[in-house]
Every structure is written in structure tokens, then in C-alpha cells.
């Protein structure tokens, strides 16, 4: 009830500024300032950011705020850009800026988002997605932003995230680490060793459900997720050192608004 009241109030304010009627269709987390059906496939929307996370030390607590996005659709292509601002940890400020491109048909789709995180550990990252009918896969990694970072390779913070979706059901994982210093200790499992100062901070494996831009993710946060999502495939593909496995073993829960430009 409170959320609906806030949406109505904000909608009336923005509507008076832009001098036109606001719409939300069947998505109560977004307000369409400019509806693409009425403005030659150009859309501007404001959206709610409201996420609660527990069981992941890097992002525990609430994220509360809002976002603004603009997009233009040309045939099967959609080009978008936007930002959000929210309060997380101890301050309110700019949260994420992003730009994306989507190719969408009734049977298949492909997407790429470039995002920059401004809260927590500042970082640029990329997300690629592929959909075939009701099945979709998304992968986020800082290496996917490589052309936009001067081709400098980093392996830190939000190092890897993968989410599989079938209709509204989710299966995923993500890994958050500290920044390694490049120095390593010997390892029986990796010829490049283990980072002395590189630690896995969280690495949940989860199941989830999403509908109308709302989501819930629930799972188990342990070093198994860190092995699957980080150390195992980085050894073979990039020939890099391992991050130290975390000693955490706890439940993971994330509930709130679903955003296509972040898997964290």
C-alpha cells in the first residue's frame, strides 16, 4: 500500500513536469514517462529500486532508491541507457550507470549491457545474454567490459555471475572477491598458486523466481560456489591464480526489484 502510494505521488509530480499522463501497464515497479507506443518507439521510464539481501557480506541489507532509463527501438533492435541512485550501507548516491543493446525476435534474443557500479567497490562490468524461446542465460564478468577499460584486465570484486532462466524460474550463482595483490603462495591444484591477498567474500548458489520485474533468490553461500563460479574455470581459461576460498557457510536470500543490468 505504501509503495503504491509513493508511485502515485511520484507519478503525479513527474506528470505535471512533463505535462502528460503517466502509465505503468502491468508493471507496478516502473512509470512510463514517455510510452514507446505513442512516441515512435522511444521510451523514458522511472523505476523503483528496492532490494533486501542477507547472507552475502558484500551487499547485506537494503538498497532503496530509484532509476531512470531511456530506450529507442528500431526494428528488432533496442538501444538503452540509464542510471539509478539508492541508499546502501551508509549513504544515498549514484548506484549504477549502464548502456545496453538488445536484438529481440519472438523465438530468440541476444543482449549486451555495459555497467558501472558506483557504490561499494567501484567497478565496470559487462553482461551478455542469450534467449531461445523460454530459456535464457546471462553471464556477467568484469572482463566483458575490457574494450571500455583501456584493455586493462582486472579480476576483482564482482568477478563472475551466471543466471539461467526458464520462463519465470531462476538458477544462478555469483562471486564477489577482494582485490588480489598479484603475489601467490604455492598450490597443489593450480600451478599459478593462490593469491596471498585475494579472498572470496561471497559466492552463493541459488534458485529463484521472477515476475513483473520482481524477484526472489534463495540458496546456499559457501566455497562450493566460489570453486564453480571462479577458481575452476579461471584456471583453465585464463591460467590465473586461485582466490582463497571463503570460510562462510550460510543461507542466502535476496528479494526485491529485478534489474537486467546487474546480476548482483
Secondary structure, 3 states (H helix, E strand, C coil): CHHHHHHHHHHHHHHHHHCCCCECCCCCCEEEEECCCCCCCEEEEEEEEEEEEECCCCCCEEEEEEEEEEEEEECCEEEEEEEEEEEECCEEEEEEEEEEEEEECCCEEEEEEEEEECCCCCEEEEEEEEEECCEEEEEEEHHHHHHHCCCCCCCCEEEEEEEEEECCEEEEEEEEECCCCCCEECCCCCCCCEEEEEEEEECEEEEEEEECCEEEEEEEECHHHHHHHHHHHHHHHHCCCEEECCCCCEEEEEEEECCCCCCC
